[in-house]
Amino acid sequence: MPVKPSQSAVRVLKVFEQLARIQPAGLSALARATGGDKSALQRDLATLAEAGWIQPSPGDSRAWELSHQLLLLARQPPSSRALGDQLRPLLERRHKVTGETVYLAVPHQDRFVVIQAIESPHFQRIVPPVGLIVPLKGSATGKAFLSALDSEERARHFGGPLPDALTAELEAIRAEGYAVSDGELIPGSIAFAAPVTDGAGRPAGTLVVTGSSDRIDRAQWAAIGRHLADAAGLASGALAAEIAEQFREGARERREQA
């Protein structure tokens, strides 16, 4: 029998997430943002404050903001940390070849999180900090990720049927091995992304090169994209080999325990 989730805990966590988006925020602002009852929200805020997750805002004692508790506990999941460490040399090589910012993003729910990044030395550059949230729609990362999925999974992640133009673009990305987002998220910037897949061919993350569109002209796109796709192919092969080795190691341990 499946275990039912605690609805009160889910509500408190949603309040915490909403506060993180709009902080500092008072009771009325949170009530408008969540559509929740103020009495219930007061209890939720009191619970979060008692547990040390939020604190009164120094500038307004009636408003709340996140405490440093999140920073004290924040750690990448072991799987993401291992992937980031494994692919760091590839990122360093792409950074050396392109001279632009490179990063690795992994999927998280309906978006992506940057887990490794190396900044460009240029004065004018894109700087994605570790922990940055990258949206699915409009990003090179999202396009590269969707291109590695079948049509049913694409629709599930996208939240419904894909426009015909996007479907055609994803098929072209799948054939070429990389996606491009030219100012779709950040005006004046351009990003290239290639999917890194696991042993089953599912996207586990994306390698990304990003910089100023004034510096990266269209004549460079194909070369940057191909090099990135090649690097992602190497990363996918290494990841598949690592997963296969883990499977073999687990099988050996089970035989020894039998």
C-alpha positions as CSV (number, residue, x, y, z in Angstrom):
1,M,0.0,0.0,0.0
2,P,1.5,3.4,-1.0
3,V,2.3,5.7,1.9
4,K,0.3,9.0,1.8
5,P,2.4,12.2,2.0
6,S,1.8,14.6,4.8
7,Q,-0.2,17.4,3.4
8,S,0.7,19.8,6.1
9,A,4.4,19.2,5.5
10,V,3.8,19.7,1.7
11,R,2.0,23.0,2.5
12,V,4.9,24.3,4.8
13,L,7.5,23.4,2.1
14,K,5.5,25.3,-0.5
15,V,5.3,28.3,1.7
16,F,9.1,28.1,2.2
17,E,9.7,27.9,-1.6
18,Q,7.4,30.9,-2.2
19,L,9.2,32.9,0.5
20,A,12.5,32.1,-1.2
21,R,11.2,33.5,-4.4
22,I,9.8,36.8,-3.1
23,Q,11.7,37.5,0.1
24,P,11.6,39.6,2.2
25,A,7.8,39.1,2.4
26,G,5.2,39.6,5.1
27,L,2.0,37.6,5.8
28,S,-0.2,39.5,3.3
29,A,2.3,39.2,0.4
30,L,2.7,35.5,1.0
31,A,-1.1,35.1,1.2
32,R,-1.5,36.8,-2.1
33,A,1.3,34.8,-3.7
34,T,0.1,31.4,-2.4
35,G,-3.6,32.0,-2.3
36,G,-3.5,30.5,1.2
37,D,-5.4,31.3,4.4
38,K,-3.6,33.8,6.6
39,S,-4.2,31.8,9.8
40,A,-2.6,28.7,8.3
41,L,0.2,30.7,6.9
42,Q,1.0,32.2,10.3
43,R,1.3,28.7,11.7
44,D,3.5,27.6,8.8
45,L,5.8,30.6,9.2
46,A,6.0,30.0,13.0
47,T,7.0,26.4,12.3
48,L,9.7,27.4,9.8
49,A,11.0,30.1,12.2
50,E,11.1,27.7,15.2
51,A,13.0,25.2,13.1
52,G,15.5,27.9,12.1
53,W,14.8,28.0,8.4
54,I,13.5,31.6,8.3
55,Q,14.1,34.8,10.3
56,P,12.6,38.3,10.6
57,S,13.9,40.7,7.9
58,P,16.3,43.2,9.5
59,G,14.7,46.0,7.5
60,D,11.1,45.1,8.4
61,S,10.3,43.0,11.5
62,R,6.9,42.2,10.0
63,A,8.6,40.5,7.0
64,W,10.4,37.2,6.8
65,E,13.5,36.1,4.9
66,L,15.4,32.8,4.7
67,S,18.1,32.2,7.3
68,H,21.6,30.8,6.7
69,Q,20.3,27.3,7.7
70,L,20.0,26.4,4.0
71,L,23.6,27.3,3.3
72,L,24.8,25.2,6.3
73,L,23.0,22.1,5.0
74,A,23.4,22.6,1.2
75,R,25.3,19.8,-0.4
76,Q,25.0,18.4,-3.9
77,P,23.5,14.9,-4.1
78,P,26.3,12.3,-4.3
79,S,25.2,11.4,-7.9
80,S,25.4,15.0,-9.1
81,R,28.7,15.6,-7.3
82,A,30.2,12.5,-8.8
83,L,29.0,13.5,-12.3
84,G,30.4,17.0,-11.9
85,D,33.8,15.7,-10.7
86,Q,33.9,13.2,-13.5
87,L,33.2,15.8,-16.2
88,R,35.3,18.6,-14.8
89,P,38.3,17.8,-17.1
90,L,36.0,18.0,-20.2
91,L,34.7,21.4,-19.0
92,E,38.3,22.6,-18.5
93,R,39.2,21.6,-22.1
94,R,36.1,23.3,-23.6
95,H,37.0,26.4,-21.6
96,K,40.5,26.4,-22.9
97,V,39.5,25.9,-26.5
98,T,36.6,28.4,-26.6
99,G,37.8,31.0,-24.0
100,E,34.2,31.3,-23.0
101,T,32.2,30.3,-19.9
102,V,31.4,26.6,-19.7
103,Y,29.1,24.8,-17.3
104,L,27.3,21.6,-16.5
105,A,23.6,21.5,-15.7
106,V,21.5,18.6,-14.5
107,P,17.7,18.2,-14.5
108,H,15.7,19.0,-11.4
109,Q,11.9,18.6,-11.8
110,D,10.9,20.9,-14.6
111,R,14.1,22.9,-14.7
112,F,17.9,22.5,-14.5
113,V,20.6,23.3,-11.9
114,V,24.2,24.4,-12.6
115,I,26.5,22.1,-10.7
116,Q,29.9,23.0,-12.3
117,A,31.0,26.2,-13.9
118,I,34.2,27.8,-15.2
119,E,34.0,31.5,-16.0
120,S,35.4,33.2,-19.1
121,P,38.4,35.5,-18.6
122,H,36.8,38.2,-20.8
123,F,35.7,41.4,-19.1
124,Q,32.2,41.0,-20.7
125,R,31.0,37.5,-19.9
126,I,28.1,35.4,-18.7
127,V,28.6,34.2,-15.1
128,P,26.3,31.3,-14.1
129,P,26.9,30.6,-10.4
130,V,26.7,27.0,-9.1
131,G,23.1,26.5,-8.0
132,L,21.7,28.8,-10.8
133,I,18.3,27.6,-12.0
134,V,18.0,27.3,-15.8
135,P,14.4,27.1,-17.2
136,L,13.4,24.4,-19.7
137,K,11.7,26.7,-22.1
138,G,13.8,29.1,-24.2
139,S,17.2,27.8,-23.0
140,A,19.8,25.8,-25.0
141,T,20.0,23.5,-22.1
142,G,16.2,22.8,-22.3
143,K,16.3,22.2,-26.0
144,A,19.3,19.9,-25.8
145,F,17.6,17.9,-23.0
146,L,14.3,17.6,-24.9
147,S,16.1,16.5,-28.1
148,A,17.3,13.4,-26.3
149,L,13.8,12.3,-25.3
150,D,11.1,10.5,-27.2
151,S,7.9,12.4,-28.2
152,E,5.9,11.2,-25.1
153,E,8.5,12.3,-22.6
154,R,9.0,15.6,-24.4
155,A,5.4,16.4,-24.0
156,R,5.4,15.4,-20.3
157,H,8.4,17.6,-19.5
158,F,7.1,20.5,-21.7
159,G,3.7,20.4,-20.0
160,G,1.7,19.6,-23.1
161,P,2.0,19.1,-26.9
162,L,5.0,20.8,-28.5
163,P,4.5,23.4,-31.2
164,D,5.4,22.0,-34.7
165,A,8.2,24.5,-35.1
166,L,9.8,23.4,-31.8
167,T,9.4,19.7,-32.7
168,A,11.2,20.3,-36.0
169,E,14.0,22.3,-34.2
170,L,14.5,19.4,-31.7
171,E,14.8,16.9,-34.5
172,A,17.5,19.1,-36.1
173,I,19.2,19.4,-32.7
174,R,19.1,15.6,-32.3
175,A,20.8,15.2,-35.7
176,E,23.4,17.8,-35.1
177,G,24.1,17.0,-31.5
178,Y,23.8,20.5,-30.1
179,A,21.3,23.3,-29.4
180,V,21.7,27.1,-29.7
181,S,19.8,29.8,-27.8
182,D,20.6,33.2,-29.3
183,G,19.4,35.9,-26.8
184,E,16.2,33.9,-26.0
185,L,16.8,34.1,-22.2
186,I,19.4,36.9,-21.8
187,P,19.5,39.5,-24.6
188,G,23.0,39.9,-26.0
189,S,24.1,36.4,-25.0
190,I,24.4,33.2,-26.8
191,A,24.5,29.6,-25.4
192,F,25.3,26.2,-27.0
193,A,24.3,23.0,-25.2
194,A,24.8,19.3,-25.9
195,P,23.1,16.5,-23.9
196,V,25.1,14.0,-21.8
197,T,23.3,10.7,-21.7
198,D,23.6,7.7,-19.4
199,G,23.9,4.0,-20.3
200,A,20.2,3.8,-21.2
201,G,20.4,6.8,-23.6
202,R,18.5,9.1,-21.2
203,P,19.8,12.7,-20.7
204,A,21.6,13.0,-17.4
205,G,22.8,16.6,-17.9
206,T,24.0,19.1,-20.5
207,L,27.4,20.7,-21.3
208,V,27.0,24.4,-22.1
209,V,29.2,27.1,-23.6
210,T,27.9,30.6,-23.3
211,G,29.2,34.1,-24.0
212,S,28.4,37.5,-25.6
213,S,26.8,37.4,-29.0
214,D,28.9,40.4,-29.9
215,R,32.0,38.3,-29.5
216,I,30.7,35.0,-30.9
217,D,29.6,35.6,-34.5
218,R,27.6,33.2,-36.6
219,A,30.6,31.9,-38.5
220,Q,31.8,30.3,-35.2
221,W,28.6,28.6,-34.3
222,A,29.1,25.3,-36.1
223,A,32.6,24.8,-34.9
224,I,31.7,25.5,-31.2
225,G,28.6,23.3,-31.5
226,R,30.4,20.4,-33.1
227,H,33.2,20.5,-30.5
228,L,30.7,20.6,-27.7
229,A,28.7,17.7,-29.2
230,D,32.0,15.7,-29.4
231,A,32.7,16.5,-25.8
232,A,29.2,15.5,-24.7
233,G,29.7,12.2,-26.6
234,L,32.8,11.5,-24.7
235,A,31.1,12.4,-21.5
236,S,28.2,10.1,-22.3
237,G,30.5,7.2,-23.0
238,A,32.4,7.7,-19.7
239,L,29.1,8.0,-17.8
240,A,27.8,4.8,-19.4
241,A,31.0,3.0,-18.5
242,E,30.8,4.2,-14.9
243,I,27.2,3.0,-14.6
244,A,28.1,-0.4,-16.1
245,E,31.0,-0.7,-13.6
246,Q,28.8,0.1,-10.7
247,F,26.3,-2.5,-11.9
248,R,29.1,-5.1,-12.1
249,E,30.4,-4.2,-8.7
250,G,27.0,-4.5,-7.2
251,A,26.5,-7.9,-8.9
252,R,29.9,-9.1,-7.4
253,E,28.9,-7.9,-4.0
254,R,25.5,-9.7,-4.2
255,R,27.3,-13.0,-5.3
256,E,29.7,-12.7,-2.4
257,Q,26.9,-12.2,0.1
258,A,24.8,-15.1,-1.3
